[in-house]
């Protein structure tokens, strides 16, 4: 306060434009950003500059987060106007608009403070009825009353969404973070620091055989490429260096991507038929990767949860289907295979002010060629991003699951992360709940999202498998393949 106060006074605050000065902690997942919008400087973010002879006219200060942020700043951000005004008219306009703008900013501040105050006091927001949340015995996607924001159907004892965190929790998280946890990654084994050559041939062989067993290649984090009955399904493609709204800041890869952002290594004969997006977070929905895939493979069909059509339209990427929980699509993969969107316990946003305006979940691929005696055959299941919840037992009873992709990482500290990210022990429990033939460990070893290291994630997975006496959940080196057939062992297994 003392530093900025003295500097801004000397520069005459009313004429000083600092469009984007970004100050953030080194903690990547909840990197706090302070943005000052004032007068007469170039826009530093992404090297975009204000038009010549113009000045931004809306002074504003707000605090937010980068990858997965707080939402109470919504009211404050709405008060911000990004319009520009010729510098010669700035003083005249300032006199005529300063009062309304001050009122708007004040109203935004009041709404932000009210939201924080209610959260700080632990006041529970209104929630949908149990009938709405569990219609016909199945968890349903529904809005919190009076809003257009989705809510998890499994509530805490106090009646709140389990993924909703209080400001006190965020402060405790930020003050307890130790940067040494990321530096320790440098001491990890070579297999955790570099990918292997992508096993494209295994995918080709699976496509040519057109058998009912899935073959999947892990391409880092939650990106999985699956071959099944002559079709290729790509899940949550992220090939960029960072998972962030900014190219210069945010969680940076711990190991290179097996596939470059330009897709230069991707063979021309392996064209994805369907590209499945689980939710809106930057480590699952990457703008650069989506655009690169759409340009390289224009016939590939994108599927995404409810609410994301606007994002795809804004980036001129056609969306084949916008999916609700339990909704099935039989057009994208042809007559032999169907796609069903399934629930998970998580949340979604792109910016602090759009929390839960879009849905989240996982996908199951259904084999229509098999005449099911009791339950439908699901050769491949992609869980997306999730905390542990009862839905996996339901899915295991409703479908015959073959190969499952289950998240195991970004789980520390547990008091904060457990509702939204399962740890290796819970991932082994999910595998058992699904009663799948085999499972691939995803959402680990790629981005420094939380406190634990890649080596720690792998060691805890091995301990959890040993304790449960269940070795179906397997971690492979990035670029390696895993087979739905229980008898075939992956050469990339760690």
N, C-alpha and C positions, 0 to 999 in steps of 0.2 A: 504493500500500500504506500509506504513511504517513497520507494523508488519510482513507481509509476506516477504517483501524485506530483512529485517534483518535476519529472521529465515532461509530463503532459501540461503542467502549468507553464513551463518555459516555452513550449511549442504552441501555446495559445490553443486550448482544447477545441474551440469552435472551428478552427481551420485545419485541424490535424486529422487526417484519415489514416487509420491503421486498419485495413480491411480484414486481414487474417493474420494475426500473430498467434501462433499456436504454442502453448506451453503444456507439456504433458509429462506425467511420470513415466518411468521406464517400464512400468507394468503394462504389458501389451493388451491383455484382454479387456481391462477396464481402464484404459488409458484416458485419464481426465484431460479434457481440453478446455482452455479458456480462450474465447474469441472476443476481440474488441473491434467493434464496428464504429469508426469515427470518420474523419475527413481527410481526403487528398493524399492517398498513397496507392501504389499498385496492389492488385490482388495477388498475394504470394502463393496461394494454394494452386497447385498444378500449373503455375506460370501463366495463369489467365489474368489479363490486365483490364482495368476499366477503360471504356472508350475515351479517346483523346478529347480533352476539353470538358470532361465531366467529373463530377464528384458524387460519391454516395451520400445520401441525405438522411440516413437513419442511424443515429448513434445507438448502440445496444451492447449489452454484455450478457452472455449466458454461459453456463457451465454444462457440459454434456460428456458422453462417453463414446468411444470409437466403435468397437466391435459389437458389444451387446450392452446397451446403455440404459440409463434411467429415463422414465417417461414423464415425470411431473413437470419438466421444462416445456411441455407442449404449449401451455397457455402463454408463456413468455415469448416463445419463438413465433407465435402467430402475430405478435405485435410488431415483428420486424418486417420492414419493406425493403426490397432489394433494388428499387428503382434508382435511376441516376438522373442527375440534373445538371445542366450547363453551369459551369462555375460562376459566370457573370451574374446568374440569377439566384445564386445560392442564398445570399443574404436576404433578398426579398421573399423568397419562398420560406426561408427559415422563420421569418416573422409571422407569416400567415399559417404555417403548419406546425409550429413548435408546440402549441398548446394541445391540439388533438393528438400529436404523437406522444407527448408526455403522458396524456391521459391513457392512451393505448398501452404504453409500456407499463404504466402504473397498474392498469387492470391485469395485464399479464403477470406482473410480479405478485399481485394479490392472489391470483389463481394458483400460481406455483407454490407460494407460501402456504396456502390453504391445503393444497394436496400433500405437501410435506408434513404439515401439522397433523393432518388426519392419519397419515401413515406412521408418524412418529409416536402418536398416542395409541397406535394399534387398533384404530377403528376399522372394523371389517367392512368392505364394500358389499353392496347388494349382490346376491348370487342367484342364478336360475334355480328353479325347483328341481328336486330329485327326478321327477317325471320327465322334465326337459333334458336333464343331463344323462339319463339312462332310459331312453325310450326303447321299449321292447327288449329290455335287458341288456342293451348294448350301449357303451359310452358314446355320446353324441357331441358333435361340435355345436356349441351354442354361444350366443353373446351374453356378456354380463348385462343385466337389466339396465335399460336406458342408454346403452352404448352400442357401438359397432366394433367392439373388441372381443375376441374369442377368449374363452376361459377353459381351463382344464376341468374335467368333470370330477376328478378325484380330489376332494378338498381336505385341508388339514383339520385338526380337531377344533380350531377356532372358526372354521367355516370359510377360510381364505384359500385362494389359489395357492398351491404349494410352491409355485415358481415365482410368486410375488415377494420381493425382498423389501425390507424397510430401509430408509436412509441410514439408520444406525448400523445395519448389517453391512452396507457398502463402506461406511467409514471404518468399521472394524476390519473388513477385508483388506482395504488399501493400507491400513497401518500395520497389518500383520505380514505383508508380503516381503519375502527375502529374495533379492535379485540373484543370489548365488545359485538358486535352483535352475536358472536358465544357463548360467555359465558352466554348470556341471555337465551339460550336454556334450561339451567338447571331449570329455573323458569316456564317452559311450563307445561300444564296439563299432567296428567299421560298418557292419551290416545295418546299424542304426543311423549312420551318418551319410550313406550313399545308397541309391537304389541299384538294383540289378537291371540288366537289359530286359525290357518288357517281353514276356513270353507270348508273343503274338501267335506263334505257331500252335500253341495249345488251344487258342481261341479258334483258329482256322480248322483244326481237327474236329473240334466240337461242332462247329457250324456244318461241316461236311457230313458228319455222322447223323445229324438231326435226331439224336436220341433224347430221351426225356431227362437225362442227368445234366444239371447245370455245371458249367465251368466258369469261374470268375477270376479276374486279375485285379489285385489291389494296386491302385495307382497313387496311393498316399492319402492320408486323412480319411475322408468319407467317400472318396472317389473310387467306384467299383465298375468294372466293365464285365458284363456277364454274357456268355453265349449259351443259347438254349433253343433247341429245335429250329435251327437255321436262322435265328434272330439274334441281334446284338442289342443289349440294353445297357445304357450308361447311366450311372447314378451320381448325383451331386458333383459334377465336374468342376474342379478347382485346380488350375495349372499355374496360376500367377505366383509371383514371389511373396506377396503378402495377402492376407485375408483381411481387407480393410477398405473403407471408402476412399482411402488416399494411397497413391502410389509411393509416397515417400515416408509413410509412417504406418504403424500398426504391426500386428504379429507377423514376423518374418520366418520363412521356412527354416527348419533345422536341418533339412536335407533337400537337395535339388529334386524337382519333380521328375518322375520317370518320362513324362511327356512335356516338351517345352510349350510355353504359351502360344507359340505359332503353330503348334501341331505338326511340325516338320517331320517328326519321326513316325507319325501315324500312317500306316499303310493305306493305300487307296482302296484296296479290296475289302477293308473292314469298316464298312459304313454303319454307324449306329442307326437302328430302326426307331428306337425310343430313347429319349433323354429325360430322366425323372429327377425332379427337384423336390427335396423333402420340406424345405422351409426357407425363409428369407435371410437368415443370418449369413454374413459375408464368408464364413468358412464353408458354406454349402451352396450359396448362390453367388457366383463370381461373374461380374459383368463382362470382363475381358474374355473369359473362357466361353461363356455363352455366345458371344458375338463371333468368336473365332470358329466355334463349332457350326453355327448357323451359316457362316460364309463358306466353310469347307464342305459341309454336308447339308445343303439346303433342303433335302428331302427328309431329314431326320425330324421326328415329331417330338415336341416338348410337352411334358405334362407337369403341372404344378398345383399346389393347394389353392383353395378358395382365397380370393383377394389379390392374387399375384398377376392377374391378367393385365391390370393397369401398368405394372412394371414392364411386362413383356411388350405391350403396345408402345410404351414410351421409348423403348429401345429398338422398335421395328423388328421384333422377333415374333413370328407367328406362334401362337399357343394352341396346341391341338385340343387340349381339355383342361379345364379348371376343376379340381377334384375335391369332393367332400368325403368325410370318413365313411367307409363301407361302400362307397360308390365304385362301380365297375365300368371298365371301358373295354369293349370287344372289337373296336375298329382299328386301333393303332398297330397291333401286332398280328392282325389277320384272324382267321377262323380258329387256328389251333391254340392260340394263347390269348388270355385276357389279363387285364391289369386291375387290381383293386387297391384303393387307397385306405390305409389302416391307421388307427389312432396311436398316438404316443403321448408321453407327458413331457411337454417342453413349452416353448414360447417362441415368438418371432418378432423381429423388427429390422428395419434398415437404418432408421434414425431414432433418436430418443422420443420423438413425438408420435411415432406410428406403431407403438408397441401393441402387438396382438391384433392388429388390423388385418393380418393375413393368418391363415391356418398353418399347421405343421403336422407331420405324420410320417409314416413309412409306406412302402409299397410291397405288394405281393404279386407274383406272376403266376397265373393259373393255367394249368395244362388242360385244355378242353378235349384233347384226344383220348384221355383216359376216362373210362367209365367208372366213376367212383362208386364203390360199394357202400361206403358210409359217409365219408367227408371228401370234399374236393381236393385234388392234388395241387400243391403249391411247390413246384420245383425250386423256386428262388424267392427269398424274402429279404427285403432291405429295410432295416429298422429305423434308419435315419439317425436322428439325435434324440435321446430320451433319458429320463430317469426311470428307475424301476417302478412299475405299477402293475395292477392286476390284469391289464389287457392282454399280456402275453400268454397267460394261461387260457384265456378265451380264444385267442388265435390258434393256440396249439390244439384246442378241442374242436375248433371249427374247420381246420385245414390240416392236411397231411404235408408238413413242411419238409423240404429236402435240404437245400443249402441256404443258410441264413447269414446275413451280414449284420453283426452286432457291435455297437460301440463299447469301448472299454476305457477311454481316456478323458482327460480334462475333468478330473473328479476331486481335486484337493483345493481348499479344505472341505471336508465332508459336511460340516455344519452349514456351509453356504451352497455347495454344488450338488448335494445329493438329490434334491427334487428334480433337477434338470439334466444331470449327467450321471449315468451309472458307473460304478467302479468295477474292476475286474471280477470281484466276488459276485456282484449283482449281475454282471454280464454272463457269468457261468450259470447263475440262477435263471436268467432269461432263456438261455440255451435249453435248460432242463424244462422250463415252462412250455416252450415251443415244441419240445420233443422232436427236434429236427435231427436229420441224419448227420449233418456236419455244420459248423459255423466258422465264419471268417471274422477275425477281430479287425474293427475299423475305428476311426476317430481317435487315432493315437500316433505318436512318433513323428509328427509332421510340423505342427505349429506350437509355439510355447504359449498355450492358452491359460494354463493354471500352474500350480506350484510344483507338481511332480515332474520328474524327468522321464524320457523315453525308456531308459533302462529300468527305472522304477516301475513303470507301467508293465513292462514285460515280465519282470520278476514277480510282481503281484499277481499277474495272470497265471504264471506257473504255479505259484503257491495256492491260488484259488482252485485251479484244476486238480491239484494233488489233494487238497482238503476235501473236495467234493467227489473225488474219484471219478471224474468225468473229463475225458480228454477230447471232446468233440469240438470245443472252441479253440481255434488255431490262429496264431499270428504268423504272417509270412513277411519276407522282405519285400519292400516296395518294388513293384514290377513283376512279382511272382504270382503264379497261378495256384488256385485251389480247386479241388474237384468235389462235386456233390456225391460221387460214389464213395462210400465209406471205406472201401478196400484200397483206394488209390491214395498214397501219401504224397504230399507236395514236396518237391525238391527245394522249395524256397522257405520251408517251415523253419521258424526260429526256436 
